[in-house]
Amino acid sequence: MDERRAMDILSGRRRGLALTLLRTALLAASGPYALVMRCRRALYRLGLLPRRRAGAPVICVGNLTTGGTGKTPMVAWLVSRLREMGYRPAVLTRGYKSVAGVSDEAELLRRATGAPVFVDADRAAAAKAAIADGADVLVMDDGFQHLRLRRDLDVVLIDATNPFGYGHCLPRGLLREPPAALRDADCVVVTRSDAVPGDELAALRTRLRALTPRASLHAAAHRPVALVDDTGATRPLNALAGRKVCALAGIGNPEPFFRMLDNLHVRLVDRRAVGDHAEYAGPLLDMLRDGLSGCEAELVVTTEKDYVRLAAVPLPRPVWRLAVEIDLLDGRDELLSAIRRCLQ
C-alpha cells in the first residue's frame, strides 16, 4: 500500500465498511501501544529507568508524530546559532536505515548543518565519540522518544497542518506516544504555522498550553531560500517561473513542498509523492523513469532529503532541489535565551 493511500485511510478520507473495520482493528492495537509508551516515559520520569549524562550540554530536537515536521531545518538553525555563540556543536542521529554508520539521513544533516554528524542508535555512545572529537555541545536529531540520554533542553516540533497525527497513536494514527508526553518539553515550536487559518492556529496554541504549561511556545514557517540545479549551482527562486516541472517528494508530509512550488509559479505538470525514505531503485525507479519519459516536464524538482538518494540515480530529466530554511515567526529571543541557559 502506498503512503498516500495509507494516510487517506488513517484520516478517514477513504470510506467504506471494510476500511471502517480496518480502522477499528488498528484502534484496538493502538491502545496497548499507547499504554506501553506512557508507562515507559513514567518510569524514566520516576528514575526507575536510568538516564546517562553525555558530558556536554545536549539539545534535543524531536516530535510526537511520525513523518516530517521540519526537524532537519530546525537542527540546522540550532547549529548555526550555537556557532554564532562560539561553540563547537556536533549532531547525533540514529541514522535511519544506516549501513556501517552511513545513511541518507546523516548525509542530509551534514549538508544542512556543516557540522560533524555521529550515527549510532545508542545516542550515549554517539555523544562520547562526538565529545572525543572536540564537540562541546550536542544537538540530538529526532530524540524526544530516546530517553536514555539525559538532555538539557527538549525542543519539540508540532506540525500545524496535522499536529496530533489524526488523534491516535500508532498504528491507528501517527502519534509515537500520547500528547501528554509534551509535559516534558522545554520549548514547543509549531512549524508550518503559516499554512493554517489564524483561528485554527490559536486553538492549537491553547491546547498546547494546556498540555505543556511550563514550556515556551513558538511559531515557525518553512521558507524556500534558493534552487540548486543539477550542476550544484544556486539559482534564484524565480528561476523556474513558468517552466514545466515534475515535483517529486519522498517525505512524510509532501503537500507543503508542492504548495511551495505552486507559490513560486512553477508549472507542475506532475506531482509524485512516494513513501518517506523511499529507495529510488527497482520497480519504483522504473516507474519514475517511465513517467518522466512520457510527460512534458522539462526537469524534476525535489526536496533536499530526496536529492541525497537521487544524486547518483540516472533519470531522463535534470534534477533540481529546493533549499528550505526554518523561520522563527515569534519567540526567537525567548528560544535563544533558553538555549543560553541550558549551556550554562
N, C-alpha and C positions, 0 to 999 in steps of 0.2 A: 504493500500500500504506500503511495507517495505521501509526502509530508503535508501537502496542501489538503488532500482528501482527509487525512487524519485530523487536521485542525478543524475542518468543516464538521466532522463527526463530534469531536470533543466540545465544540462551541454550540452544537445543536442546530447549526445552519442546515445540515442534512437531516431530513426527517424520514420517518417510516418505522414500522413495527420492529423490523429486525435491528435497526440502528438504536431504537429506544431500549430494546432488550440488551444490546451490547453495552450501551452507556450504563445501564443498571448493573450489569456484571462488573464493569470497571469500577463503578462506585463502591461495590461491595469489597473489591480488592484494595481500594484506596484508604478505607478506614483503618485496617491493621497497619498499613504503611505509615499513615499519619501518626498513629499511636506510637509506633517504634521511634519515629523521628522526634516526637515530643519528649518521650522518655529519655532518649539519648541526650538531648540538649539539657534536660533537667539534671541528669547525672553529672554532666560537666559543670553546670552551674553550682551544684552542691559540693563539687570537689571529689566526688566518688569515682570519677574517671579522671586520670591525671592529665595535666597540660604541661608542655615543655616550653621553657623560655629559649629564645633564639640567641641572646647575647647582643642584640641590637634592636632598635625600635622596629616594630612590624606594623605596617599599614595594610589592612586587608580590603580588597575590592571584591564584592560579591553581589549576589542577588537571591531572590526567593524562588524564581522560576527557571525552567529550562529555556533555552533559546536566547536570542540576542537582546540584551538591554543596553549595550554600549560599554561593556567592561574594558575592552581594549583602548578606545579613546580616553576613557577615564584614567586608566593606568598611565597612558602617555602623558596626560595632563598632570598627574601627580609627579611623575618622574621629572618633568620639566620644572615644576615648582620647587621640588627638592634640590635640583641642581642650582636653581637661582638662589637658594638659601645656603649654598656652599657644601652640600652633602654629596656623597657618592652612592647613589641608590643602585640596587640590583632588583630584578624581578624574579619571583618564584612562581612556577606554574607546574601543574601535574603533567602537562603535555599530553593532551587527549590524543589517543592512537599513536603515541610516540614509539619509536623503534630505536633502541640504543641511545636514548636521550635526545633523539631528533624528532621533531614534529612540526607540522604546518603551523600549529598554534604558537609554538615557541618562535618560529621564524617570523611570523607576523609581529609578535611582541618585540623582537629585536629590531625589525624595520621601523615599527611605530615609535619606539622609545629611544633607540640607540644605546640602550643600557645592557649590561650583561644579563643574560637570562639563564636561570638554573632550572632544569627539568627533573622533577622527581615526584612520584606520588607521595613520598614521605617528605613533607614540607620542612620538617625539622632537619633532615639530612641536607636538603637543598639550602636551608638557611646557614648551616655550618659551612658548607662549601662556599657560599657567597661571601661570608664574613672572612674566611681564609683568603679569598681573592681580593679583599680590600674594601668591600662594601661596608658602609656604616649606617645604612637604613635599608629596610627590605620592604618591597611592595609585593604583596601576595595576590596573584590574579585568581579570581574565581575561588575564593577560600572561605566564604561565610559558613559553609557546612563542614569545613575542615577544622574541627575544634581542638585537635591535639596540640597545635602550635598556638601558644598564647600570643595575642595581638594587643597592640597599644591603641589602635584606632580601627573601628569597623565601619567602613563606608559601604552602604547597601544601596544598590540601584533598583529603582522601580520604574518599569516602562509604563508611561501614562496611557498608552494605547491598549494595553492588556495587563493591568497591574497585578492581578491575582490569578493569572493562568486559568481562566474560566471557573474560578471559585472552588476548585478541588485539588487535592494532592494527586500525584501520580498513582495509578495510571489513568484515572478519570479526568484529571486536569493536568496542568503544567507545574503546579507548586512542588518544589522539592521538599518543603516542610510547611507546617501551618503558619499563617501570618503572625501568630503570637510570638514567633521567633524574633520578630523585629524589636522586641523588648531589649535585645542585646546589642542593637545597632547604636552607634555613636552619631552617625550622620546618615541621613537618607536623602538621596538625590533622585528626583523624579525626572527621568530622561524623556525625551520627545514630548516635553510638556507643551510645546507649541503646536502639537498635532491634534489636540483635543479642545473642545469648546471651554470657555472660561469657567462656566458653572460646573462642568464635569471635573475640571482640574481642582476647583475649590472644594468640591465634595470629596475628592480623593485626598486632598491635604487634611481635611477634617478627620477622615478615617485613619490616616497615618498618624495624626497627632494623638488619637485615642489609643492606637496600638503601641506607640513608642513615645510616651510623653517626655522622656529625657533627651531624646535625640534632636539635633538640629535638622531642619527641613530645607531643601534647596531645590530649585527648578533648573533644568538644563535642556539644551536643544542640541541636535546634531547638525553641524554646519558643513556643507561641502566647501572645500577651500581651493581645490585645483583638480585638473585632469592630468593623468600621466599616460602618455601614449606608448605605443609598442616599442619605441626605442629607449624609453626611460626618461624622455624629456617632459618637463612640466608645461602644461598648456593652461591658458585661462579658461574659466568656467563657460565662457560663451563660444569655445572652440567647436562645439558640436551643434550649435543652434541651427535648426533646420535640416540637419543631416539624418539619414535613415539609420537607425541603430537597433541592434538586438540587445536587450538588457538581460543579464544573467546573474542570478544570485543563489548561492548555496549557503544561506544563513538562516538563523532561527526565525527572523521576522523580516521577510523581504519587501513587504509593501512600502515601508518608509523609503527604502532605496529607490523603488520605482517612482515614488512621488517626487523625490529629489530630482530625478532626471526629467520628469514632466515639468517641474518648475524651471529647469534650465532650457526649456523649449526644444528639447530633443524630440525627434520624430520616432517614437518607439513603434517599430513595425512588428516587434516580437518581444514578449516578456516571458522569461523562463525562470521559474523558481524550482530548484531542486533541493534535496534534503540537506539539512545542516551538516557540515563537514563531509559533503558528498565527495567521493573519489571519482575524478574525471578519467575513467578507464572503462574498458569492457562495453557492455550494452549502452550505458549512459553516454559514453563518449561517441559511440557510433550514432546514437540518436541525435546528439548535439551536432555532429558533423553533417548528418543528412539534413537536419532542419536548417542549418546555415546555408548549405548549398542550394536549398530550394526556396530561400526567402530573399527579399530585395535589400536586406540590411547591408550597409557599407562596411560596418565594423561591429564589434562586440564591446559593450561597456560592462564592467563587472566591479565587484567590491574588492577592496584590498585583501580581505581574507581569502576570497576565491582566487585572486591572482597568484597567491603563493602556490596554489595547486595547479594553476593553469599555465604558468610561465614556461614550462618545458613541454607543453602539450601542443602539437601542431594542429591548427584549426584553419579552415578555409577563409577566415576573415581576420584582420588585425584585432588585437585585444587591448583595449584601454582600460584604465581603472580610475575610479573616483576616490580622491583623498578626502576624508571626513575628519573633523575635529569636534570635540565637545565644547560647548559654550555655556558657562555658568550664567544663568539669567538673573539669579538673585542669591544672596547669601555667600558670595565669593569670599569676602573678607572674613566672615564667620568660619568658613571651612578652612581657610588658611590659618586662622588663629587656632583651630582645633588641631591642625597638623603640627604647628609650633609647640603647642602644649604637650602633645604626645612625644615629641622629640626631646623634650626636656626631662 
